[in-house]
């Protein structure tokens, strides 16, 4: 069972998981004849012992609120997600500084937002894909550069609010891809008529049609996480009988 528990006295967080009681294995020195030693663990009971007689509450994690500064596959990173006790919403910071350390959780009163850093075209990917798909006898390197400049010019007129985000998740949580809107797409094709003729135009038109939905013509938006930390409310003593309190921890045998 996964559960986020907050100590109201210390404002500390524990993320309870089924793995809290998994043992650790200590390996002796190379000169020892022992294989390894099993060290019994119960992290949750240790947390309750540390916060004995403190009132506790459960926090509900808000769905789809996880954001991270690095790709999901990166083991050492800072991530944030939102949680609520039903009255207040908090930001929970999840992090570790070394790969062999357990994850740590820190409660931050307030909220976060994603601020747009830049919206850009995938210039390098477009150039490589054009060279790969279209015969160089039809389109020169100079025309490819002109096409990229045209796309950049159109980008400056685009309002992000008018774009549809593609449903597929990006490997990086702060990079989001959007489809070109219909008006910008028509403008791009219209200007390509002045740049490419005959077979060259038909080739570039087919290229745009192939890649406008899920390919190199998608616009790439890069965001940054901005934390909006609110002033800590003055703590009011909470009668234990009215607050959620964990059962007395069980001493290890």
N, C-alpha and C positions, 0 to 999 in steps of 0.2 A: 504494500500500500504506500502510495506517495502522498506526502503531506507536508505543507509548509507551516512551521510552528514559530510563533513570535513570543519572546519573553517581554512582557509589558514593562517590567522594571528596568531591564538593561537594554531594551530595544535591540536584542540580538536575535538572529534568525537561524533556525535549523531546518534543513530539508530532509525529512524522514523518508527513507527508501527501504526496500527489502534487503539491501546489502549492508545495513548498519551492523549486523551481527556476523558478518563474514570475518573469519579469522585472518590474521596476517602470518606470513611465514618468514622467519628470520634464518638466514643461512650463516653457519659458523665459518670460521677461518678455513683456508685451504688445508691447514694441517690437522683439522679435526676429523674424526671418523664419523661424526654424526651427519646425517643428510640435511635435516633442517628441523627447526623448532616451531611448533604451532603456538601462536599467541592469540588467545581468545579476545574478541572485541565486542563491544556494544556501545556504539557511538551515541545513540539516542539516550540511553540510560546515563551515560557520562554527562550529557547536556542537562538532563533533568537534575542530576546530582549537583552540578555546578550552579544551577538556578533554583535550588531547593526553596520551597515556600513562596516562590515568585508566581504571580498570576500569569497565565498563558492564554494565547488565542490562536485559532487556526486562520490562515490566510488562504483565500482562493486565488489561484493563478488565472489571470485573464487570458483567454484563448487568443492565439495569433499575435501575442504582444512581444515575442522574443526578437531582439535585434542584437547584432554583434559588430564589433569593429573589424573583425577578420573573417575569412571564409569559415564556413561551418566545420570543415574538416580540420582546421587548425586547433590542436589541443591546448595551447597556451594563448588565451585571449580573454578580453573583457566582454561580457555579454550583459544585457539588461532585459528584464521583463517586468510586467506590471502585476500587482496582486492587490486584493482588497479584503478588508474585514467586514464589508457590508456597509460601512459608514465612510471610511477613508480609502483612498487609493494610494499605493506606494510604488516606488520603483525599487526593484531588487537588483543589486549588482552581483553578478556571478563571475568569479575569476579564480585563477591560480597563477603563481609566478614561476613554478617549476612543474615539469610533467609528472614527477613522482609525488607531488603534493595533492591532497584531497581538495575538491572544490570548496571555495569559501563564499559566503553569502553576506551581503551588507544591505541593510534597509536604508533607503533614501526617501525622506518625505518629499512629495512633489510629483513631478511628471517629466516626461521627455518628449521631444519632437524630432522629426527628421527634416533637416534643412538641406535644400538643394544646393550642391556645390557647383555642378556644371551639367549641361545637356549637350551631347556631342554626337556626331556621326562616327561610324566605325571606319575611318578613312583607310587604315592599313588593310583591314579585312576586305573592304570593298575593292580596293586596287588589286589585291591578290586574286580575288574571286573573278574579277573581270578578265584578268590575264589568263586565268585557268579555263574559263568557259567560252570566251569569245576569241575567234581567230584573230591574231595580230594584224593580219592583212586587212581586216575590216575596221579595227579601232587602234589608233596609235597611242603611245604613252602620253603625248600632248593632249589628246582628246580625253584620256582618263583623268588627267589633272584638271582639265576644264570641267568635267563632270563633277569631280569632287568640290571644286570651287562653287559650282552652281548649287550643289547640295548644301554647302556651308552657308551660302547666301539665303537659301530658303529656310534653313534652320533658325536664322535670326528673326524670322517673322512668325515662328511657331509659338503658340501658347500651350504650355504643358497641360493645362486644364482641359484642352480639347483632344488630348491623346488618350488612346486606350492602352492600358497596360496588358502585356501578354500574360497569360495564366501560368506559364512555366516559371518555376523558381530559378533564380540565378544562383550560381555557386557561391557568390559573395552577397551577403545580406544587405549591403548598402549600395548595390548596383542593380538597377531596375531597368527593364527594356520596354519600349513603347512602340506601337505601330504608327506609321505616318498617317496623318488624317487625310481624308479624301481630297480636300481642297489643295493641300500641299502636294499631294500625289499628282493631281491633274496639272498643276503648275510645273512640276518637275518634268512630266512627259511633254508638255507643250514647248518648253524651252529646249528639250532634247531634239525636237524637230529642226531647230536652227543649228544644232551642233553636229547631228548625224544625218546622213542621207541614205536612201535606198536600203540595201541589206544591213548596213550598219545600224540604222534606226530600228529596223525590225529586230535586230539582235539585242539592242539595248532595251527595247520595249519588253521583250520576252524576259530579259534578265531582271528588270524591275518587277514584273509580274511574279516571277519565281521567288523573289526574296523580300517582298514587301510585308509579308505576314509573319515570317519566323526566321528570317535570314539576316544577311549582313546589312540590309537597309533599315533594320530596326534602330531606333534612336536610344542611346545609352545615357541614363541619368545616374549620377553619382551623388549620394547623400552623406551627411555627417550627423552624428547623434548629438543633440544638445539637451543637457539636463537642466530642468527648471526646478531647482531645489527651493522648497517653501520653508518659511520660518517654523522652527519646531514649536509645537503648541506646548503651553505650560502643562506639566503633568499633574493630573488630579488623582489622588489616591482612589483606587478602585477596590471596593469591598470584595474580598475573596469569594464570598458566597454568591456574588452577582457576576463574577467573571469566570471565563472558561479556565479551568485549572486541571492540569494533568494529574492523574493518579500518582500517589507516592511511588517513586522509583523503587525498583526491586534490587536489593543488594545482590551482587554476584556471589555465587557459591565458591 
